[in-house]
Amino acid sequence: MSVDQKYEVLAYANDYEYYTGISKIDGYSFEYIANQKRKIMQQRYCIREKVYADISDEEFLAETKENLRAGKCVIAAADLFYLVEGNVCYKKLHWAHYTLITEYCEESDLFKIFDDRNSEYVSYNISKEDLLLAIHSCNLFPKAYVICLKDKFDFDNISSFDLAENAYSTIRSIQTGKRRNFWKLRDVDYIEKTYMDLEALFIKEIECRQICSRKLMDYLKKQLGRSEEPILDKLAGKFLYLESQWKKIRQLLYRLYISEDHDKYLIKINEKTQHCLEEEETVWYEFARYLLSEIDPIIIKLQ
């Protein structure tokens, strides 16, 4: 958006999917649900200039300083246990993650990373020792890579067919989450609040995705004109409802952890989760039918 306001629609475009994962705690497994963007946009706005299969500390630090001075950035694999004080994982959970190194200060001998801290992006100063510890403690591959941001982008135009296909892709992913029992941990895990903040963050991301979907309807309303307002307002209202329901699910998650009656809240949170998945499946079917059958083809120009 700093290059051109038209790219704002990429944040709203419905190219996302749900996925269900399994986490383990001391040999015990439980299921969780989250969502993610389906298309990898990274290669569109930056170029990878070097990939580190492994790092030699002094060489990596020297090359990183040189690359940062040249206006490039370095993305490094890191263990969030050692990264960004105040983050939900800091000194609590060993979670593999790629972090963005943006600057180096000669005077303080500190690196600056740009990363997430509880749903808020922050610039954070870190010593070379802590940075290397976080990198060496992480098992992601590659260990790091150098990127150069592009001045021009080559995003494809977005058609009504693309939006409809995205809707069907999301529907297929929703179906993998049906009839699952999420967040079923042991009593001791609830007492120790194991994964509580991280699970809440996953639910918050789903909640925010509903906001983006609502904004997509508002965006299309501006593109298509007043005659299409009723149906798009109706769809936007459904996403507003889903946003409110996922917020309640997040609140139920906290109650699940702090309550003595875990089974009661586990039933409630899963019933509401399944309800939301079914409602979202229905609204995307309605959206896809609308695009393919009720309006002329549209093109959102990004080239």
Secondary structure, DSSP 8 states (H G I E B T S, - for coil): --S-GGGGHHHHS--EEEEEEEEEETTEEEEEEEEEESS--HHHHEEEEEEESS--HHHHHHHHHHHHHTT-EEEEEEEGGGSSTTSTTTTT---EEEEEEEEEETTTTEEEEEEESSS-EEEEEEEHHHHHHHHHT---SSSEEEEEE-SS-----EEHHHHHHHHHHHHHHHHTTTT--BT---HHHHHTTTTHHHHHHHHHHHHHHHHHHHHHHHHHHHHH-GGGHHHHHHHHHHHHHHHHHHHHHHHHHHHHHH-S-HHHHHHHHHHHHHHHHHHHHHHHHHHHHIIIIIS---EE---
